[in-house]
């Protein structure tokens, strides 16, 4: 491409065909990476991908009986879920039909959410809205049902 044409494109802030093609390729590459990340082989990988996607540090899901179904925690999630289930059930006796609890400790937010069948525990550095919590729970429940 001649020098004056390149200069005119820069001055006019126009993209050349080659630059447009590179931008499209970059977008397609990012979409492929995102698609590959979302298709997890097992439930734990799926939970880890969701935790990364929603910026959740730790995620544990259990049944109403307290049995841990999936955990992204390196340590055993059973002990945490026993405490979470006990706390959730206590609050639920005082305030019937409780669906979500948000507990702020020193530097993290602890979220307990129940959809009736499962109890979800999320630990995150930032606030998680009720809509985000519900969406994470729906995605996990879909994967549990599909397995």
VMD Tcl script that draws the C-alpha trace (Angstrom):
set ca {
  {0.00 0.00 0.00}
  {1.45 3.37 -0.95}
  {2.62 5.70 1.79}
  {0.06 8.45 1.09}
  {-2.82 5.97 1.17}
  {-1.62 4.61 4.54}
  {-1.30 8.15 5.84}
  {-4.82 9.04 4.63}
  {-6.26 5.93 6.35}
  {-4.54 6.88 9.62}
  {-5.69 10.50 9.44}
  {-9.27 9.47 8.62}
  {-9.13 6.70 11.23}
  {-10.25 4.15 8.65}
  {-9.31 0.50 8.77}
  {-7.74 -1.28 5.84}
  {-9.20 -4.56 4.65}
  {-6.30 -6.40 6.28}
  {-6.93 -4.70 9.65}
  {-10.66 -5.49 9.40}
  {-9.86 -9.14 8.70}
  {-7.47 -9.32 11.67}
  {-10.15 -7.88 13.99}
  {-12.68 -10.46 12.75}
  {-10.19 -13.29 13.26}
  {-9.45 -12.07 16.79}
  {-13.16 -12.01 17.65}
  {-13.68 -15.51 16.22}
  {-10.71 -16.84 18.17}
  {-12.09 -15.39 21.43}
  {-15.52 -16.89 20.72}
  {-13.99 -20.32 20.07}
  {-12.03 -20.16 23.32}
  {-15.18 -19.19 25.20}
  {-17.17 -22.03 23.60}
  {-14.47 -24.58 24.43}
  {-14.34 -23.36 28.03}
  {-18.11 -23.68 28.44}
  {-18.25 -27.28 27.23}
  {-16.93 -29.08 30.29}
  {-16.58 -32.84 30.42}
  {-17.83 -33.32 33.95}
  {-19.78 -31.51 36.64}
  {-16.73 -30.28 38.56}
  {-15.18 -28.72 35.44}
  {-18.53 -27.12 34.64}
  {-18.71 -25.64 38.16}
  {-15.13 -24.35 37.88}
  {-15.94 -22.69 34.55}
  {-19.04 -21.07 36.05}
  {-17.09 -19.89 39.08}
  {-14.53 -18.28 36.79}
  {-17.22 -16.76 34.58}
  {-19.10 -15.16 37.49}
  {-15.97 -14.34 39.57}
  {-16.88 -16.72 42.38}
  {-13.97 -17.91 44.52}
  {-15.61 -21.06 45.85}
  {-18.78 -22.94 44.97}
  {-20.33 -25.94 46.72}
  {-23.66 -27.55 45.88}
  {-25.44 -30.08 48.06}
  {-28.77 -31.82 48.19}
  {-31.26 -31.08 50.94}
  {-29.92 -34.14 52.76}
  {-26.50 -32.47 53.07}
  {-24.70 -34.70 50.56}
  {-22.16 -32.66 48.56}
  {-22.86 -32.98 44.84}
  {-20.13 -30.72 43.47}
  {-17.41 -28.56 44.98}
  {-14.78 -26.26 43.49}
  {-13.03 -26.11 46.85}
  {-9.63 -27.74 47.19}
  {-10.55 -28.80 50.72}
  {-13.47 -31.04 51.56}
  {-16.70 -29.12 51.14}
  {-18.70 -31.41 53.42}
  {-17.85 -29.52 56.63}
  {-18.72 -26.14 55.09}
  {-22.01 -27.45 53.73}
  {-23.00 -28.91 57.10}
  {-22.52 -25.46 58.64}
  {-24.25 -23.73 55.72}
  {-27.19 -26.12 55.76}
  {-27.60 -25.74 59.52}
  {-27.50 -21.95 59.29}
  {-29.90 -21.88 56.34}
  {-32.40 -24.19 58.05}
  {-32.24 -22.15 61.27}
  {-32.92 -18.90 59.40}
  {-35.66 -20.66 57.44}
  {-37.44 -21.66 60.67}
  {-37.47 -18.02 61.81}
  {-38.20 -16.56 58.38}
  {-40.15 -19.10 56.32}
  {-39.70 -19.21 52.56}
  {-36.16 -17.82 52.71}
  {-34.44 -18.39 49.38}
  {-31.15 -16.53 49.72}
  {-28.81 -15.38 52.48}
  {-25.94 -12.97 51.98}
  {-23.39 -12.91 54.78}
  {-20.46 -10.51 54.73}
  {-17.42 -11.51 56.73}
  {-14.09 -9.70 56.99}
  {-13.14 -9.72 53.30}
  {-15.56 -12.06 51.49}
  {-19.24 -12.46 50.78}
  {-20.88 -15.80 51.59}
  {-24.04 -16.54 49.64}
  {-26.46 -19.34 50.51}
  {-29.16 -19.98 47.95}
  {-31.84 -22.65 47.82}
  {-33.95 -23.58 44.81}
  {-35.98 -26.14 46.74}
  {-34.00 -29.18 45.63}
  {-30.38 -28.06 46.11}
  {-28.53 -25.73 48.45}
  {-25.80 -23.60 46.89}
  {-22.90 -22.01 48.75}
  {-20.83 -19.33 47.02}
  {-17.88 -17.45 48.45}
  {-16.85 -14.37 46.51}
  {-14.70 -11.28 46.90}
  {-17.31 -9.00 45.34}
  {-21.04 -8.68 45.67}
  {-23.17 -11.14 43.74}
  {-26.67 -10.03 42.82}
  {-29.70 -12.24 43.33}
  {-30.09 -12.53 39.55}
  {-26.50 -13.72 39.13}
  {-26.95 -16.19 41.97}
  {-30.12 -17.56 40.42}
  {-28.47 -17.87 37.01}
  {-25.47 -19.76 38.42}
  {-27.84 -22.10 40.27}
  {-29.88 -22.72 37.11}
  {-26.76 -23.56 35.08}
  {-25.49 -25.97 37.75}
  {-28.91 -27.62 38.14}
  {-29.14 -28.10 34.33}
  {-25.77 -29.87 34.32}
  {-26.73 -32.03 37.32}
  {-29.94 -33.13 35.59}
  {-28.12 -33.89 32.34}
  {-25.65 -36.25 34.03}
}
mol new
graphics top color blue
foreach p $ca { graphics top sphere $p radius 0.5 }
foreach p [lrange $ca 0 end-1] q [lrange $ca 1 end] { graphics top cylinder $p $q radius 0.2 }
display resetview
